[in-house]
Every structure is written in structure tokens, then in C-alpha cells.
Amino acid sequence: MKSNSSLLYNVFLIIGDFFSILLAFGVAYILRVSLDHHKVVHSISPSTYILAFFIVVPIWILIFGLIGLYRSDIIEKRFTEVGKLFIGSFMGILLIIGYSYIFNKVIFPAHLVAIYGFIFSFTILVAFRTFARNLKYYLYKVGYGVTSVLIVGDTDLTHYLVETLFDSTVSGYKIVGIVGPKQHLDSKHKSIPIFETFEAACEKLGTDNIRSIIQTELYSGPMRNNMILSYAQTNHAAYRFIPGNTELFVGNIQVELFRSSIPVISVHQTPLIGWGRIAKRLFDISLSLLTLIVLSPFLLILIILMLIFDPGPIIFRQERVTRFNTTFNAYKFRTMKKELSGRNPVEVFHEMNRKDLAEAFQNSEKLTEDPRLSKFGGFMRKYSLDEIPQLVNVIMGEISLVGPRAVVPEELKYYKDKDSLLLSVKTGITGLAQVSGRSDIDYYERAKIDLYYVQNWSFWLDLTILFKTIRVVLNRGGAR
């Protein structure tokens, strides 16, 4: 299975829910207005009616996300999912009524349309979710969307997991191996490879065949346990640990129910997964497009001024690293002198007999004065105008508006052992390290700040960083 198949399934649910709600209220309109010959209270054209729902339904979908309708543990529980669909549909109707009241806009041509819409939306949503569930199981049968999982440990839960997950057409998991002493498996499970050590399993199976790890017991020494977790983090594989004594993990400690019945501690590199990742992507696209449209006249003027004061290439392209060590070409307005643009900074500084600048650049890439800049480039750099073309990178999905700093591949060595965790999310135009107010920190300290962002992400934190970025730029701090 691709590591993002669950994300694709969530996207499919979001799109399906969106059109299911539109279909429901379309049917409600036709049933009451077109087929029912009784007089309606308000005369509303079909186009005005549908347009209103295109505005409101995205918020309805957001409500679904907030009540957990896109969480895997809810999706796997059929009755819980149906109950939440009922609650979500009711809240959606209240949302539409509230929208109509607050903005003084008539949405329903008759009261029955609202009642029909509620009934049809709930019914169609349940039907769609049933279809989606059956489609998922069909895809499992043909081998698509199945996660390869390695089980580590020799406990009763190991045997229970083997029994529960063995049929990949139902579980969505393919057991590629078990790490531990020689297992006493049933005859139908004899095809599962047994490995004496975790290292042997990794060597035999390879990183591409281990997309998830479930550990059912801890080794006596912490080194081996840390090695397994580190392997999962480095290779971006899901990691779950199942505690042996489940009664110890009841109460205030929150646990995830794996396969709806097994309490597990789920260790994620970042909370930026699932619904949060989708919301962040939609926000990135919307805000980037809007910003480019609003700034388009200003960008045209800026390009003309560049051609007048600093003739040469307009855009500077540089290879940088983003999520999962993927490289991409970052777009910026060229700020350096034409003859120096694109050259190795350390070499240029040595040619200028500025060893102090070369050393400062290698330490933190922060220079109070950079002799490579053109006069107009210095102006753009001061107000961070050179960063604007990276909005195109955001729209293309290569980076995000907010995230760890996108470094060039050669700079990864300065981050020591933190690069894998930092690159578990997309890098960003701006980030927590850039707006922290500390401009003299080295690579490693900057990585620690960005690592905090990765491990403590929230949508509110993104908004806070964006507002701080605006403040820094307006204060001529140059959020870089």
C-alpha cells in the first residue's frame, strides 16, 4: 500500500460527502418546487439555490471533520459512523438556517425543503458511505490500498493480530513478517516469514515492503526499542506499540483503538496527518491563489522595475529539499548580481577575500550585509518580496505556506540526526524558526525550533506564524 492511501480514502469521502449533500438538497428542491404544485413561500431560482449551498456546504464538511467523521477509528465502526452522520446532518441544517438568518438571505423556497433536505442528506450520505466502504473492500481484494505490516514481538497479542489481520481483503493489512522466537502459527499462517531479529527482517524485506510496524512487547534494553522507532521515523513508516497490560492505559491516557478492539499507543512524527493535512493543503491552495491574484498588478510593476534597475533573469531557481527528502526547484525573484547568481556562496566570498563571511554563512547562512546583492535585490530581500514566486511552489504542492525551512541538499549535514523528523512534513515559505526573533542561531538550533513545529503542529499555530510573518515583514525584519 502507498503510505497515503488512507489519505486518498479521506479525500474520496470528503468529495463524496460534498456532492451527496448537494444532491440531497437538489432532490429536495425538485420534489417541493417542481413536482409539488402548491405555492411556495419564496421564489428562488435553481441557480441561486445551488450557489448558496456551494458556499455553505464546505463549512458543513468542516463540521463533519470536527466531529470525527474522517477519523479511521470512526470510519471502521459502522454504527458510530451512522450516528455521527445523523448528528452532522442535523448540525448542517442548523448551519444553513443560521447562515440564512445572519446574512438575511432566503435559501429555502419552502419549509418542507429544509425537512426534505435533512432526510435526503442523511439517507444519501449513509448510502454513499456504504458504497465507499464496499469499494474499499473491493480494492483490498484486488490488492490496492493494502498496507504491508511487520509485527515485532512474541505475545498472545501477536497471535491475535496474525489471526485478525491475516485476511488482507478484510483488514487492509498484509503481514510481511514476524520478528521474534520461532512462532507456533496455525497451518493457514505458515506462509508468513519469521525473523529472529529486527535487523534480519529489514535486510530481507527492504524498506519499501515495510510501511507499518506493530510492536507487541518491549525489549529489555531501550537501545533495541529505540532502533525500531528510529527506523520507522527515518523511513516514514507508521509505528504502533501495543501495551502488554492494557489495564494500565485506562483513564486520562488517550489510546487509539487499532482495528476497533486493540488499544495501542500510536507514535506519529507529527500531528499533521489525516484531516489536518487535507485542511492545511486546501488552505495553502486557497490563500496562495488569492494572494497571487490580489498582488498581480504589483508583481507586474515589480518585474518592470527589476528589468530597469537590475537587468537579467527575473526568476532564480534553486534545488531545495522538502517532505520525505524530495527535491524541487524553489522559485524566487533574483536578488543577487547577475554574474554571482547561482554560484556557490562560500567560493564567492573566498574570491572576495571575505573569509569571515564564508565562515558566517557556513554556520547559519545569516549575513547582516551580503555583498552579492544588487541594490534593487537588497530592497526586495529587505521586505521579503523575493519570496513571492514561491507561492507557485505552494500551489504545485511542493511546499506549504508554513513549515520548516526548505534547505538545499548540501545543508542537511548540518542538521545532524534531525533531518528525517524535520522532513516528515512539507517545508514552508515561512516557519517558526524564521519568526522566532532569533536571527543569530546556527543550523542545529534552528532545526530544534522547526522540530517543535513539526511535533506540535496545529492549524492555529500556522495562523499564528503567518500573522507573525506579516508583522516581521512590516517591521522590516525580513522574515527569512
Buried (B, 14 or more C-beta within 10 A) or exposed (E): BEBEBBBEBBBBBBEBBBEBBBBBBBBBBBBBBEEBEEEBEEEBEEEEBEEBBEEBBEEBBBBBBEBBBBBBEBBBBEEBBBEBBBBBBEBBBEBBEEBBEEEEEEBBBBEBBBBBBBBBBBBBBBEBBEEBBEBBEEBBEEEEBBBBBBBBBBEEBBBBBBEBBBEBEEBBBBBBBBBBEEBEBEEEBEEBBBBEEBEBBBEEBEEEBBBBBBBBBBBEEEEBBEBBBBBBBBBBBBBBBBBEEEEEBEEEEEBBEBBBEBBBBEBBBBBBBBBBBBBBBEBBBEBBEEBBEEBEEEBEEBEEEBEEEBEBEEEBBEEBBBBEEEEBEBBBBBBBBEEBBEEEBBEBBEEEEBEEBBEBBBEBBBBEEBEBBBEBBBBBBBBBBBBBBBBBBBBEBBBBBBBBBBBEEEBBEBBEEBBBBBBBBBBBBBBBBBBBEEEEBEBEBBBBBBBBBBBEBEEEBBEBBBEBBBEBBEEEBBBB
